[in-house]
Amino acid sequence: MNLSREGVGAISSDYGVKRIAEDVIPEPAFHRMIALERKRSERSRKPFVLMLVDVGDEQESDKTTKALRKIASALSASTRETDVIGWYAKNRALGVMFIEIGPDGKSETLSIIVGRVTEALRLNLAFEQFNQLRISFHVFPDDWKKETDQRPCNPTLYPDVMKREDSSKYLRAIKRTMDICGSLIGLVLAAPLFILVASAIKLSSQGPVFFRQIRVGQYGERFVFLKFRSMYLHNDSRVHQEYVNKLIAGKAEKQPANGNGAAVYKLTRDSRITPVGAFLRKTSLDELPQFINVLRGEMSLVGPRPPIPYEVEAYDIWHRSRVLEAKPGITGLWQVNGRSQVKFDDMVRLDLQYARTWSPWMDLKILLRTPAAIVGGEGAL
């Protein structure tokens, strides 16, 4: 849309009042539309841009109301009919979703949007009002492949998930209490096993007792994941990475399992694993140090398994929700419903089902089912 100084400046305040009533979608509905647009983007591979204009004043006043009316007028005049204007934070921050942006040339498109909207706001607001605005742009899907110290997930693009987190604070406090009590009890009861397992590892192969690995936690935050070491030192992770990439892409074949002959989606003949390590994996004893991760708050007793960074890089966009919507856990719905016999996409669906329907009672049921899953299963991934 071409804008002239006269055309934009001619928008009257009365027209602005009308447009803000007609075009600005209420906050809950706008958050739902952002969630729906994320799903469309996941399927179509077409990104969208969320622009936020924050007046920075949480208290309602005539001055703030007039400024918001002018902002709404400017946004209405400088956006396409297909773009969506709504309250990101009622009476404080207006949002615009610029949709149907082609997969190529995101930077060029974003540059045009920034220039057009900024000019419209500058022409409709007093100099002081314009300088008080906080304008930000957020592109979905966000880039999870860049090496950065910050978490790759941009919470601004997930207001529905953030609001769900806030609305369940009481239940999450119960979950955290269960995690602290459960991990402390687990560490105390497993203390003799820690000594036995540590001795077996040291006597059977060179190297440390614990295996430390960077894993991806909730919202993409990375943490040091602990296990008892089950592999020889100086092994090549490319074998696992190649298989995982095929598994995520739906191209992996089941591998023959040791013992009962059932085929599973995991590497079962891995030369990197020590004889003691094979036993630890089959019995899931190698997972015991994760009680320390739970105690630290990096993991929960129940939740999706935390992935390795190179796994996340191979994720389809919709797969990322499994590390956004729930804290990773030692056990989970996937572990007690098929474990390594389940395809990756089905595992993700189970993780999302858990994240969106969990309760302390569900956690308790999963914990009670876990020992039987370990005895009858094929060990940890």
N, C-alpha and C positions, 0 to 999 in steps of 0.2 A: 504494500500500500504506500503510495507516494504522499508525503505530508509536506505542507507548506506552513510557514510561520503563521500566516493569516488563517489558514484552515483550522489548525490546531488551536490557536489562540482564541478562535471565535466560539469555542464550546462554552456555553453559559453554565453558571452554577445550577440553575433550575434544571437544565438538561442533565447535568451531572447527578442530581438527586434522583431523577427518573431512571437513569442508566444504572446507578448503583442498586436500585431496587429490582430492576429487571434482569440485570446481567450477573450480579455477584451471587454465587452459589453459597449457601450456608456452610459453615465449617465441617460438620459431620459428613454432609453429602460430598463436599469437595475432597475430603480425605478418602472417601470410598472411591471417588472417580480417579484419584491418583493410584490407588491399589488396582483398579480395573485397567488403567492405562499401562501399568507395569506388566500385567498379564498379556495385554495385547502386544506390547513391545517384545515380550519373550517369544511370542509365536511369530510375529511378523519380521523380527530383527530390525525394525525401524526404531531409532531412538526418539525420545522426546525430551524437551527442555522444560524444567520447572523454574520459573522466575518468582522470587519473593521480593516484595516491597514492604519493608518494615518501617513504621513511623517511629518506633522506639519509645512510645509513650503508652504504658499499659492502662493509664487512667483516662476514662472518657471525659472529654471536654468539648466545648463548641469549636475551639481551635483545631482539635484533633479530628473532629467529625467533618469539618469543612475541608481539611487537608485530604482526608480519605475520599471525600466526594470528588475532589479535583483529580486525585490519583486514579479513581475508578473511571472518570471521564476520559482521562488521557489514555488509559489502558484500553478502553473500549474503542477509542478512535484509532489507535495504532496497532491493533491486533486484527487477525483474520477472523472471519465468522466461525471457522472451525476450531479456533483456540478457545480455551475454557478459563473463565475468570471466577475466582472464588475466595472465600476467607480461609487462609491457612491458619491464622489465629484471629478470632473474632475481634473486630474493632482495633486491631493492632497491626496485622500483617495481611496484605492482599497477595494472592498468588495467581499466576497465569501458567497454564500448561500449553506449550507450543507443540502440537502433535503433528503427525504425518511428515516428519522430517526424514529424508532419505538416508540410508546407511552411509553414504559417502558425503564428504564435505561437511562434517559436523562443525568444524571450526569456522568455516566460512559462513554457514548458516547462523551460528551463534553470534558471530561478529555483526551480521546484518541486524539481528534481533536486538542486540545490545544498543547499537547506534540508533535504531528507529525508536525504541521505547524510551531510551534516555533523553533523546531530543524532545519527545512529546511531554515527558515529565518536566523537563527544564522550562519549557514554554508555558506550562499550565500552573506552575508553582512559583511562589516567591523565592528569591535567592536563598533566604534563611531556611524556608521549608525544604527546599531541594537538598541543601547541605545536611539536613538532619536525617534524611532517608538512608536506610541501609538496604542496598539492592544487591541481591545475590542470584547466581544462576547455577542450576544443578542439572547435569545431564544423566539420563538413564538409558542404557545400563552404564554404571560407573565401572571404571577400569580396575579390575582386580589383579591384573598381571604385572603391574608396576611394583618394583621393589621400593617400599616406603616404610618409614618408621611409624606412620599413622595407619590406623585400621582402614582397609579399602572400602568398607561399607560407609555410605553417606546416610546417616540417620534421617536427614531432612526428607529423603525420598521415600521413607517408610513411616509416615505419621500414624497409620493404622496399627502397625506393629508396636510403635512406641506407646500409643494410647492403651493398647491391650496390656502392655507391661505395667503401665501406671494403674490400670483398673484392677489388677490382680496382686497388688502389693501385699495384702494380707496373706493370700495363699502362698506367695513366693517367700514370705517370712517363715511360714510353716515348712516349706520345702527346704529352705536354708537351714532351719533348725534340725530337720531330719538328716540333712547332709552332714552337719557338724557332729551330731550324736552318732550317726551310723559310721562315719569314717573313724571317729575316735574308738568306738567299740571294735570296728574291724581291725584297726592297727594293734589294739591291745590283744585281741584274740589270735591274730595272725603273727604275733611276735615270735613264737617258736618256729613257725614256718619261715619267717624272714631269715632266721639264723641257719636253718637247714638248707634252704634254697641258695642263700649266699655262699655257704660252704661248698655246695655241689657245683656251683658256677665257677668258683675260684679253683677247685681241684680238677675240673674237666677241661678248662680252656683258659688261655691268657686273656687278660683284659679286666675292665671294671665290672663290678656286680650289677650296677644300674645302667640301663640304656636311656640316654637322654635325647630327645628329638623335638624339634620345633613342630608344633601342631597349630591348627587354626581353630580358635574358639568362637564363642558367640560374637556376632557383628564383625567377624573377620579378625579379631584381636588374636595375636599369636602368643603362645606360652610354651614353656618347657615341659614336655610330656614325659612321664616316668614309667619305666617298665623294668622288670628283671631282664638282663641281657640274655637273649636266646640265640645270638648269631656269633660267628667268628669275627674277629677284628678285621678292619680294612677290606670289607666286602663291597661289591659293586651294586648300588641300588638301581641301576638301569633295568635289570631284569624285572624287578617289581614295578618300576615306573611304566615300562612298556605294557605289562599285563594290565595294570590299573587303567591306563589310557584306553586300552581295548575294552575293558569292562565298562567304563563310563560311557563309551561310544556305542555300547550294545553289541560289540563284535567279538567279545571273549567267549571262548568255549569252556565248558565245565572241565575240571581236572579230576582225575580219579583220586578218591580219598583213601587215606590209610585206614585199614581196619575193616570197616563194614562194606566197602566197595561202592558206596554212594558217591555220585559225582557232585562236586561243589564248585562255586565260583571263587576260587582262591588258588594261590600257588601251593601245591601240596608236595612237590618234589623240589625243594629249594635247597641247593647245596650249601647255602650260606648258614643254615641252621645247625647248631651243634646237637649231639644226641640228647644232652640234658635239656637243651632248648626245645627240642621237639616234644618232650614230655611236659615241659612247663606250658607250652602253647596248647597242647591237647587238653590239659586240665585247667587252663586259664590261670595258673598260679603266677604266670609272668605279669598279670594285671594287678597284683596286690599293691605295688607301690603307688598306684593311682589314687589310693585313699589319701595320700599326701596332697595330690592335686585337688581333691575334693575339699580337704580341710583348708587349703589356701583360697578356695573360692573360684578356681579356674575351671573346675568341672563340677558335675553333680553326680549323685549316685545313679540317677536315671536320666537318660537323654541320648541324643544321637552321638555316634562315635566321632571323635574329632579327626578331621582329615589332615593329611600332609599337604604343605603348600603346593606341591606339584600336582596333587589330585585336584585341588580347587582350580588351578589354572586350566585343567581339562574339563571342568564343569560346563554344562549348558547353563544358560542364564537362570532357568527356573530351579536348577539344582541348588543354587546358592541359598535358597530359603531354608534349607536344613541347618545351616550354620547361622542364620539370622534370627530364627524364631524360637530357638531353645538353646540353653547352655548344654555343652557336650556332657556325656555321661559314661559311666563304667559299663552299665547295661542299659537296655532299652527295648522298645517294642519290636524292633528288628531282630534282636538277639533271641527273643522268646517266640518268634514267629517265622522260623525257617533259617535264620542266620545266613550262612554262606551258600545255601541252596536257593536264595532269592536273588533275582536280577537287580542290577544297580538301581534302575528307575523305580522298581517296586520297593527297594529299601528306602529310597528318598520319600516315596509316598507314605510309607509307614512312619518315617521320621516326622513328616509334616502332619500326619494324622495325630501323632502324639503331641506335637507342639501346640496344636490348635484345640485339643480336647483334654489336656492333661489335668490332673488333680492330685492332691496328696494320696487319695485312696487308690488312684490308678498307679501311682509310683509304688505304693505298698504291694499291690497285686503283681506288678512286674518284678519287684525284688523277690517275692515269694516264688515266682515261677523260674527265676534265673538258675538256681542250683540244678533243677531238672534239665534245663536247656544245656547247661555245661556238661552234665553227665551223658546226655544223649546226643550232644552236638559234636562239631568237628573242631572245637577250639577257637581261639580268638583270631581275628584277622591280623 
